[in-house]
Amino acid sequence: MHHVFVNQALLESGWQRDVLIGIDGRTIASIETGIAPPAGAERFAGAAVPGVANVHSHAFQRAMAGLAERRGPDDDDFWTWREVMYRFLAQLTPDDVEAIAAMAYVEMLESGFTAIGEFHYLHNAPDGSRYADPAEMGARIVAAAETTGMGLALLPSFYAQGGCGGRPPTPGQRRFISNIDSFWTLLEASRRHVSQLDGAVLGLAPHSLRAVDAPELAALLERWTEGPVHIHAAEQTREVDECLAWSGARPVQWLLDNTDVNERWCLIHCTHMTDDESRRLAKSGAVAGLCPITEANLGDGFFEAQRHLDAGGRLAVGSDSNVRIALNEELRTLEYGQRLRERRRNRLGSEGESIGRHLFDVTRRGGARALGLRSGALATGQTADIVVLDLAHPALAARREDAILDSWTFAAGDDAVRNVIAGGRTVVRDGAHIRRGEISRRFSAAMHSLADRS
């Protein structure tokens, strides 16, 4: 066991000063407060807060960040962006995916994310055939997590259809496609890889009601009785319209009516919900996994967060397309979206409450729940995921307690995270990942190789 000493820390009991955290392997074994640092303890100057789970990532998309920012037709939206993504991924090799994922995870850890829900649908070779190991691509995600120290929930995605109602898939989707039997083989191969990584979790991710028909979804859920279930739902208005045309119900409504949506579930985006859907989703115990930066980048719309929270709903955040990786900016964008929609300030939280603290608490708890992890809190028995914010940073100077989180969320850039412990390992020191140099070089080589191949 080793010990970490910090000047102040956000515990479940609130902010405490002079905190000594004992770490045994991956787990917080003890916490003492109000004491002098003992000899041999690792000392971090700053404010310690729990690491946060990033509930939704497509890691490979980090490599195409900025490549879809050229104006198209007037109806340029998610669907035109998707065509750019399809063209980009046609060239990706397993080595590329591992290099890209490792770079993305370095950036996430440096921003305060300590675990990732990798919604993984890039399964097949470029011609649509299976690799010799059907979970080859998933194995590369596991390798990237191991290299970087990122906590992992691998969420292999089932994708079989090209649109609501069982439309055939397009050529651009051939790297995603499975049938029930081949997917189950892939899932079991994924389980073997995940079992090699301490603390990792395996989940199930039916891609969406656009990609999975009703019998397929029922068959998957009948066999998957434990572990997280993640699915995209109601991200765009066209998706809602197509689901209505196919089934007579909206996507979230259909899922609530036809499946046992419960606390194991995380519905990604949920941008377009009615009052009744918000109420019912909140009552189900499921988490709404929001991706504010990506949703803004794609022009998806505004999730009505306060309505969902008022109904007792749970929220988490993810980086989705990874066009920009920054935990504090995800929280900022979530709050600013509500302000723009309502044309009022300080929307998410009760009167007199710190908005930064409220956003942080809601998303750290929702993220841990959505990924089935023992994380998101500095408490004994929890995974030792600890983020130390730099109180010498100009945006945080002279801040105390909740004001630290307000200033980090709304005033700081990318350099306010000083140190990060993930799964008991110190992976970020003095603002940089301990393996950033080698991982960045490998990523750069992969990017240049991709450019030469395209």
N, C-alpha and C positions, 0 to 999 in steps of 0.2 A: 504494500500500500504506500502511496505517496500523498503529500499534502500540498495544497495550493492556498495561498493567503492573498486576500484582496481587501482594499480599503473599504469598499462597501459592496453590497450584493442585494439583488432583488430575490428574496426567498418567498415561500408561500405565506409567511407571516408578515410580509412587507419588506421594506428596505431596512437592512441592518448594517452596522459598521464593524470593521475589523473582524472579518469572517475567515475562518479556517475550514477548508473543505477537504475531507479525506476521500481519496479515490482508490478503490480496489478493483483493478482490472478496468472494466468498462463502467463500473457502477459507483455512484456516490454512496460511500459507506458511513460518513459522519459529517456533521456540520456543527461548528462551534462559533459563537459570536462574542464580540466585546473582549477579545483577548489579544495579547501581544503575539507577534509571529514567532513561532518556535524555530530553533535552529534546524536547518535542513529543509524547511518548507520553501517551495517555489513561490516567489513573490511577484505579483502582477499589480502594477500601479494603475488604478482605474476602477470602473464600476462594472461588476459582473452581473450579467443577466442570463437567463436560460437561452440556449440555442433554439432556433425555430425550424420546424420542418417545412420544406418546400414541397407542397403536395402534388404538383403537376409540372412535369418537364418532358419535352421531347428533345433530348440532349443534342442530337445530330443537327437540329435546326440552328444551333449556335453558329455553325459555320456559314450559314446563309444570311446572317444578320446584316442588314443594309443593302441586300441585293434586290429587294422588292420595293424600293422607294422611288420608282420612276412612275409618273402619273400615267394612268391608262385611260380607258373610257370613263364617261361620267358615272357609270355604275361600278367603278373600281371598288372592290370590297374583299371580304374573306375569300370569296370564290375565285377571284382573279389571282390573289396571293397564293392560293392553293395550287394553281397551275405552275407558278414559278417554283414552288416547293417540289412538286412532282418531277420537274425537269432537273432540279438540283440533285435530288437523292438518287437519281438513276445511276450516278457514277460512284457512289460510296461503297468502299470495301470495309470488311471488318476492322482492318487496321485503322482506317480513317475514323470509323465510329468510336473506337477506343480512344484515339488521340483527341478527338473533338469532345467527347464526354469528359475526359480527364481535365481538359482546359475549362469546360463549363463548371465542373465541380470545384476546381480551384477558385474560380471567381465567386461561386456561391458561398464557399467557406469563408472567404475573405470579407464577404458582406454580412455574415452572421447566420446564414443557413447552415445547419449541421446534419440534416438528413434530407433525403430526396425521394419523392415518389416518381419513379421513372416509368411513365406511361409509354410502353415500348411496343411499337407496331412495325418497326422495320425488320422483318424476320427473314425475308427471302433474298436469294441472289438476284442480280439485275434482270435475268430472264424469267423470274418468277419461280424458279425451282428451289427446293430446299437445299441448304448446306448439309454436308455429311453429318454434322451435329446440328439438329434442327434448332437448337438454342444457341448457335454460334454467336449471333449478334447480342443476345442477352448475356452470354459469357463475357463479352467485351465490356458491357456495362458494369458487370460485377468486378471485372479487373480494374476499370477506371475508379470505382468506388474504393477498392482496396488500396490502390496506389495513392489516392488522395486523402483517405481517412473519412470519406463521406459516409454517413449512415445511409442505408439503402432499403427501400421497399421497391422491389422489382415488380412491375405490373404488366405482364405480357398481355397484349391487346388482341382480342378476337375481332377479325374483320373479314366479312364474307360477301357483302352486298355493295352495290354502287349507289344506293339511294333508298329512301323509305319505300316499303312495299315490295322489296326484293328485286330492284333493278340490277342488271348485271354490272359487275365492276368494270372500270375503264382500264386501258393499258397502263395508265399512270399509277394504278393501285396494285399492280401485280406483285410488288414486293411486300405487301401487307397480308395477302389473302391466305386463308386457311379454311378447311371444313372442320366439323366438330372432331372427327377422329384425329386428323393431323395436328390440330391445335392441342388436343389433350396430350399427344406425344411430345409436342413442343413444351407444354407446361410442365410435364414431369421432368424433361431434360433441364428446364430452367430451375426446377426445385433442387436438382443435384448441384448446380452451380451456386445457387444462393446458399445452400447448406455449408459451403466452404468459407463463407464470410461471417464472422462473428456478429451476432445481433441483427443480421439481415432478415427481411420479411418477404414472403411471396404473396402477391395478391392477384386478383382477376380483374381484367379491364375489357369488358365488352365495349367496343369503340364508341358506338352511338346507335340510335335507332335508325340512322341512315345506313349503317354498315352491318347491322345484326337484325335478322327478322325475329318475329315473335317465337316461333318454335325453337330457333337456335338459342335465343336468350333463355327460354325455359329449360332447355337441355343443359346449358352451362350452369345455371343456378341450382339445378337439381343435384349436380355433382359437386359443386363448390359450396360446402357447408360451413367452412371456417375461413377466416382471413378477410382482408379488405376487398371490397368491390367498388371499382371506380368506373364512371361512364360519363362521356360528354353529353350535355343536355341543354337545349334551348340557347345556344350561343348566338345564333343569328335569326332574324325574322323569317328569312327564306326557309330555314330549317323548320321553324314552327309551322309555316304555311304548308310545307310538304308533308309534315306529320299529320296535320289536320286533314289534308286531302286524302291521305292513305287510311287513317284510322278514325277520323272524327274527333280526335283528342290532341291536345298539345303535348309536347314531349314529356315534360315533368308530370303532367296530369296522367298521361298514359302509363308511365312507370309506377306512379303511386296506385293507379287502379289495377295494374296487372302483375305487379311483382311485390315481394315483401321488402320494400325499402325500409331499412332499419339502421341502427347505429354502426353497422359495419360498412355502410355505403358512403361514398363521396360523389356527389353530382357536380361535375366540372362546368363552370360558367354560370348556368341558370340565369343568364342575363335577362331573359324575357319570360317572366312569370306573372300570373295574376295574383290578386290578393289571396284567393283561395289556395292556389298552389303554394304560395309562401307559407301560409298557415299550416297546411298539411305537411309540407316538407319539414318545417320546424318541429312539428309534433312527432314525426317519424324517428327523430334522433340522428338522422343523416347529417353530414357536413356539406355545406356549399363551398366548393373549391374555386375561389376567384383568382383570376390572373389579370390584375388591373392594367399592367403595362402592355401586355399583349392585346388585351381587349381594346385598349385605346389605339394601339398601333393598327389593328385590323378594322377599327371603326364599328365594333360590335354593338356598343351601347352601354348604358349604365345599369348595373345591378342595383336594385332598391334595397340597400343594406339595412337601413334602419327599420324598415317594415319587417324584414326577416328577423332581425335581432329582437324587435318588440314582441314577436310571436314566440320567442324562446329559441330561435334558430342558432345554429353553430356555423362559424366561418373559418376558413383557412385561406392561405395565399400560395400561389405557385408562379413560376416564371415561364411556363408554357413554351412559347417559341424561342425564348432566350434571346430576343432581340436586344434586351438590356437586362443585366443581372444585378440587382440591388435590392436587398430586403427592405431597407428603410424607404426606398422609392416606391416599392409595391404598396406599402402602407400609406404613404403620402398620396399616391395616385388614387387609391381607394377612397380616401377621405375627400380629396379634391374633386373627384367625380361626383360625390354626393353634393358638395357645395355648388358645383356648376349646375347640376340638375335642379336643385332647389333654390339657387341664388341666395343662399344663407351661409354663415360661417359655423364651424364647430358642430358638425351634424352627428357624428357617431360617438355617443356617450351621453350620460345623464348630466343635468345641469350642475355646473361646478366641477365636473370630473375632467381629469387630464385626458385629452384625446389621444396623445401618443401612448400613454399607459393603457388606455382602454383597447386601442387597436392591437397593441402588443399582446395583451393578455388573451384577448379573444382568439387571435390567430395562432398563438403558440399552443393553446389548449386544443383548438380545433385541428391543428396540423398533426399533433401527436395522436389524436383520436382517429383521424382519417387514415393514417398509415399503420395503426396498430402497434405503435412504439411506446416504450416507457421513457418518454422524454418530454421536454417542454416545461420542466420545473426543476428548480434547484432544491432538491429534497432527497432524503435518504431513500435508497432503493431505486432511484431513477438513474437512467443512463447519464454519465458525466459528460453532458453537452453544455459547455460554458463559453459565453462570449464576453470578452472584456472590452468595454468602451473606453477610449482614450480621453480622460478628463482634461488633458492639456490641449486637446484639439480646440481651435478657436470657436467652433460652434458650441462646444460643451464647457468652456471655461466658466468656472464659478457656478455651474449648475448643480443642483442637488436633487436627489430622489426623482420624483416623477418628471420634474423639469428636464432631467437628463434625457428621458425618452421623448419628450416633446421636441427638444432641440435636435436630437438625433434624427427623428422622423421628418421634421419640417425645415431644418436649417443646415444639416450636415451633408457633405458629399459622400464620396466613396471611401474616405480615408479615416473615418472615425472608429472603425473596428481595429483594435490594437492586437489582441491575442484571441485565439480560438482553441478550445479543447473539444474534440469530437470523439465520442466513445472512449473517453479516458486518455486520448493521445493529444498532445499539443501539436496542432497542424498549422497554425498561423502564429508567427512571431513578428512583432514590430510591424504589423500591417501586411505582411507578405506570407504566402504559403511556403512552407519549408522546402517544397520541391517545385516551386513555380518556374525556376529557370529551365530545368530539363523538360518539364511538361509543356512549357511555352514553346520551346524549340521543336519538340515533336509535333505540336499543333501547327506551327508555322510550316514545317516541312510537308505535312499533310495538305495544307491549304494550297501551297505552291504546286504539289502534285495534282490536286484536283483541278486547278486552273489549267495545267498543261493537258489534262485529259478531256477537258470540256471544249 
